[in-house]
Every structure is written in C-alpha cells, then in structure tokens.
Amino acid sequence: MSTARPLPVPAPGPRCRSWRWLLGGEEGSAAAEIAILTPLLVIMVLFMVFLGRLTEARAVIADAAHQAARAASIARDPAAAQAQAEQAAATALAGRGLACQHFTVTVDLAGFQPGGTIRATITCTAAMSDLSLLRVPGSQTLTASFASVIDTYRGESLGFSNSEGSSGGNPGG
C-alpha cells in the first residue's frame, strides 16, 4: 500500500521578497480599487440612465405621432386634419414632459377620403442635456411616423347644417 507524500514547497527567494517590499503588500489595495472603480461605475450608471431616457423620448414621439394621425383621421376636411394633428401632437408631448427645441408635424393628406390612409410624421429636436443627468452638449433629432385609416362609412362635411333641430321623429305629429 502506498501513501501519497506531500510535495515540497519552495522557500521564497530574495526576488519574491523584494517585489513584496516594492509593492507594499496587500494593505490598502481594496480602498485603492474602490477609489478607481467608483467614478467609472457612476459614469456607467449615468450613461445607462441617458440611454433609458433617450428610449423613453423615442416612445413619447411615437405616441404623439399615433395621436396626431388619429386626430387627423377623424377630421372632416384637410385643413382641420392638419390643425387637429398639430394640436394633438403638441398636447401629447407637453403631457409627457418632452421639451422640443424644434418641433414639426407633417401630415400626408393624399389619401384623405373614406377608406384612405393618413400618415402623420413628427420631428422633434431635443437637447441632450434635457435627456440626461449629465450636461451633455448637443441635440438629438427624433422622428416618428404613424398611419391611420379613415373610416370607410363616415360622411364628409359638405357644408350643410340642420337648422330645424333633430332630424328624427315624426314631422306631422
């Protein structure tokens, strides 16, 4: 029966001792590592917050484009469709707290007829400093587009009005 003998451990030579003396050992190394890594971790967290806010801003622009297209699709004439789309987009952006330096709403009214499609495109130039906790210079242009179908069975406003009140009921009795 054989027994395993432990391997001999070499004694540290003068070279190992000189390196330990030069590096100063392990005392205080954790504090130095934390002092070096903390600013990097803070910057990385702020960058992730910036990316999250940029994503949220893009979602707000997409929602505003959806609301603008819907408002334009229920308007009765092209001029009202453009005006209602602009108002709906401005209300949506203000309601979600996104401040645009430059803001445009473009409505494609080529299909403005029952069963046609209206497309609203919103372009918003937002300051980078508004999107992050850091004061990042510059701006980002965000664009979103959405299409909405006009109801096939809705009527168009032809300028007539009912001056006699309700059109229902029995006129003779």
C-alpha positions, 0 to 999 in steps of 0.5 A: 500500500502506498501513501501519497507524500506531500510535495515540497514547497519552495522557500521564497527567494530574495526576488519574491521578497523584494517585489513584496517590499516594492509593492507594499503588500496587500494593505490598502489595495481594496480602498485603492480599487474602490477609489478607481472603480467608483467614478467609472461605475457612476459614469456607467450608471449615468450613461445607462440612465441617458440611454433609458431616457433617450428610449423613453423620448423615442416612445413619447414621439411615437405616441404623439405621432399615433395621436396626431394621425388619429386626430387627423383621421377623424377630421372632416376636411384637410385643413382641420386634419392638419390643425387637429394633428398639430394640436394633438401632437403638441398636447401629447408631448407637453403631457409627457414632459418632452421639451422640443427645441424644434418641433414639426408635424407633417401630415400626408393628406393624399389619401384623405377620403373614406377608406384612405390612409393618413400618415402623420410624421413628427420631428422633434429636436431635443437637447441632450442635456434635457435627456440626461443627468449629465450636461451633455452638449448637443441635440438629438433629432427624433422622428416618428411616423404613424398611419391611420385609416379613415373610416370607410362609412363616415360622411364628409362635411359638405357644408350643410347644417340642420337648422330645424333641430333633430332630424328624427321623429315624426314631422306631422305629429 
